[in-house]
Amino acid sequence: MATPAPSVALDDQLCFALYSASRAVTARHRPMLDRLGLTYPQFLVLMTLWEHDDQSVREISERLDLDSGTMSPLLERLDAAGLVTRERSAVDERQVRVRLTDAGRALEQPACGVSAMIGALDLDVQEFAAPRRQLEEITQRVSGSTR
């Protein structure tokens, strides 16, 4: 497999293509998220809880690859909005457990429209899966992780 020649041209940079794509996708989500009163990072936290409620802050942080300095204010805002609760674990006081409230659970169905990027991209299910797999592979190769 041929490796691209080193270049400093912006259009030759994978990182810039990823950055541009990320900004475009996030911008496409913004109007739908605004209607729900959520930021994109808050939406990500809620998605992890809709998949599996009652997680530790550490589990959510690892799933989203976010540090505690980012997670704490996110969870504070979600708690203040009445969408999640945070409680010290009865088993291990060092752990904080995060749970959806009824209001947080109620956002799951309306939020399904936010994740409808498949329609915005005009791709069928298989076409949609291919770039996602490639991006996951890039993440694994760059970070050395095996998520």
C-alpha positions in Angstrom: 0.0 0.0 0.0 1.4 3.4 -1.0 1.8 6.0 1.7 1.0 9.6 0.7 3.9 11.9 0.3 4.5 14.3 3.2 2.8 17.6 2.6 1.8 20.7 4.5 -1.0 21.6 2.1 -4.3 22.0 4.0 -6.3 19.9 1.5 -3.8 17.0 1.9 -4.5 16.7 5.6 -6.7 14.0 7.0 -7.1 15.9 10.2 -8.5 18.9 8.4 -11.0 16.7 6.5 -12.1 15.1 9.7 -12.3 18.5 11.4 -14.5 19.9 8.6 -16.7 16.9 8.5 -17.2 17.0 12.3 -18.1 20.7 12.2 -20.6 20.1 9.3 -22.3 17.2 11.1 -22.5 19.0 14.4 -23.9 22.1 12.6 -26.5 19.9 11.0 -27.5 18.6 14.4 -27.7 22.0 16.0 -31.2 23.1 15.0 -32.7 19.8 16.2 -30.7 19.9 19.5 -31.7 23.5 20.0 -35.4 22.4 19.9 -34.5 19.9 22.7 -32.5 22.5 24.7 -29.3 20.4 24.5 -25.8 21.0 23.4 -24.1 18.2 21.3 -22.0 17.0 24.2 -25.1 16.9 26.5 -26.8 14.8 23.8 -23.9 12.4 23.7 -24.1 11.9 27.5 -27.9 11.3 27.3 -27.4 8.8 24.4 -25.0 6.8 26.6 -27.6 6.8 29.4 -30.5 5.8 27.0 -28.4 2.8 26.0 -27.6 1.9 29.6 -29.0 3.9 32.5 -27.3 4.2 35.9 -23.6 4.5 35.0 -20.7 5.9 36.9 -19.2 9.2 35.8 -16.1 7.2 34.9 -18.0 4.8 32.6 -19.6 7.7 30.8 -16.3 9.5 30.5 -14.6 6.4 29.1 -17.4 5.7 26.6 -17.3 9.3 25.3 -13.5 9.7 25.6 -14.0 12.9 27.7 -11.9 13.9 30.7 -13.4 14.7 34.1 -12.8 18.4 33.6 -15.2 18.3 30.7 -17.7 15.8 32.2 -18.3 17.6 35.5 -19.7 20.8 34.0 -21.7 18.8 31.5 -23.3 16.6 34.2 -23.9 19.7 36.4 -25.9 21.3 33.6 -27.9 18.2 32.8 -28.6 17.8 36.6 -29.7 21.5 36.8 -31.9 21.0 33.8 -33.6 18.1 35.6 -32.5 15.5 33.0 -30.2 13.4 35.2 -29.4 12.8 38.9 -26.0 12.3 40.4 -25.5 10.4 43.6 -22.6 8.9 45.4 -22.6 5.1 45.2 -23.7 3.3 48.3 -21.2 0.6 47.5 -18.2 2.8 46.8 -18.4 6.4 48.1 -15.7 7.5 45.6 -18.0 6.7 42.7 -20.7 9.0 41.4 -23.6 7.3 39.7 -25.6 9.1 37.0 -29.2 8.2 36.3 -31.8 9.6 33.9 -34.8 11.3 35.4 -38.3 10.9 33.9 -37.7 14.2 32.0 -34.4 12.8 30.6 -36.1 9.5 29.6 -38.8 11.5 27.9 -36.3 13.2 25.5 -35.2 9.9 24.0 -38.0 9.6 21.5 -37.9 13.2 20.3 -34.1 12.9 20.1 -34.4 10.0 17.5 -34.8 12.7 14.8 -31.4 14.2 15.8 -29.6 11.0 14.9 -31.2 10.8 11.5 -28.0 11.9 9.7 -28.5 8.9 7.4 -31.3 10.8 5.7 -29.3 14.0 5.5 -26.5 12.2 3.8 -28.8 10.5 1.4 -27.1 7.1 2.0 -28.6 3.7 2.4 -27.8 1.7 5.5 -24.8 -0.1 4.1 -23.3 3.1 2.6 -23.8 4.9 6.0 -22.0 2.1 7.9 -18.9 2.2 5.7 -17.6 5.7 6.7 -18.5 5.1 10.3 -16.4 1.9 10.3 -13.5 3.7 8.6 -13.7 6.5 11.2 -13.7 4.0 14.0 -10.7 2.3 12.5 -8.9 5.6 12.2 -9.6 6.3 15.9 -8.3 2.9 16.9 -5.1 3.2 14.9 -4.3 6.7 16.0 -5.1 6.2 19.7 -4.0 2.6 19.9 -7.2 1.7 21.5 -9.4 -1.4 20.9 -12.9 0.0 21.6 
